[in-house]
Amino acid sequence: MARQGKKKVFVNDKDAAIDLARSVSDIAEEKAQTKIKMHHSKASAGANIGHQRPIASKSRERLERAKAAVAAQAARAKREKAKERKKAHMPPGPSRQTQPGDATQTESGGRPPDDSAKPRKRVTFG
């Protein structure tokens, strides 16, 4: 059950085989060089085009400023909303309504813990 296919062609002349190999390698080398030149020319052309383009048009600048203003307004609204939520969750009491100058602070910069606050849960690892 031999495989049927193309028959092998043997070259009788060794010089002809070497010439054939040289011509094939020369063609392959030429193709490689043209690809390299093509890539180099594209890379250099792309770099030059980037420097020649204007930075931004006036309408583009206006659009960017408008987007920045909208983003700033949204961020401000988000902060205000967070402050309102925080105020809604804080219970009104004498300790919460003190003046900023009257508050005593600990060495780390925070307020001392209130004794009237609910007790903390203790956690043990082991």
N, C-alpha and C positions, 0 to 999 in steps of 0.2 A: 504494500500500500504506500507507495512512494508518492510524494506530493508533486502534482503537475504544476508547472509554472514556467517562468522564463528560464531559459538556459543560460548558464554562465558564459560570458564572452571573455576569453583570455587574450591578452595583448602579447603578440610574439616579439615585438621590438621594445626593449627596455627604455630606449630613448624616447619613444613615442609616449610611453606611460608617464615619464617624468615631465615631458612637455605638457601633457594633458593636466597633470596635477598642478603644474605652475600656472597654467591659464585659469584653472578653477580657483586657485588661491588668489591670483591677481584680481579676478572679478569679485571675489568675496571681500578683499581688502578695499577695492574701490567703493563698493556698497557701504562698507563700514565708515570710510572717510566721508562720503556724502552725507550719511546720517549725522556724523559728528559735526560737520559744517552747518547742517541744517539746524541742529539743536543750538549751536553757538550763536547763529544769526538770530534765532528766535529769542534767545535769552537777552542778547544785547539790544534788540529792537524793543523788547518789552520794558527794559530798564529806561530807555530813552523816552518812550511814550509816557511813562509814569511821571517823569520830571516836567514834561511839557504841558500836562493837563492843568487847568486852573484848580485851585484848592477847593473852592466851593462857590456856587453862584449866590446872588443876593436872595433869591427866593428860597434856596436851600438853607441859608443861614437863618432866615425868618422862620422857616419851618422848625429848625432845630431849637431856636429860642422859644417858640410856642410850645414845643414838646417838653422842654425843660420847665417852663412855667407851669404847665399842667401837672407834671410829675411833682413839682414842689408843692403845689396846692393840694394834691392828693395826699402827700406825706404829711402836710400840716393838718389836714382834716383827720387823718388816721391818728395822729398824736392827740388831737383834741378829743376824739372819740374815746381813746384809751384813758385819758384823764377823767372824762365823764364817767366811764365805767368804774374806774378806781374810786372816785368820790362816792358813787352809788353803793359800793360794797363796804366803805368805811363807816362804822357806827359813830354817830355824833356823841362826843363825850368830852369831859374837861381835859383829858390828856391829849386829845386830837386837836383842840382849838387853842393851843398855847402859841405865844408869839415866837418867832424864830430866834430872837435874842434871849429869851427866857429858858430855852431848852438846855438842860445839862447834857453833857456829852461824856462818853467814856474815852479811854486812851486810844481806842481804835477808831474813834470818830463817830460812833453810833450812839443811840440813846440807851440808857440803862434799862433793863427789862422791868416791866410793870409786874408787881406782885399780885395785882388784882386780875391779871390775865389768866386764862384757863391754864391748868398745869400741862406741862409737856409730857409726852409719852416717852418712857425710857426704853432704850433698845439695848439688848445685850447680845454679844456675839460669842458663840462658844459652843 
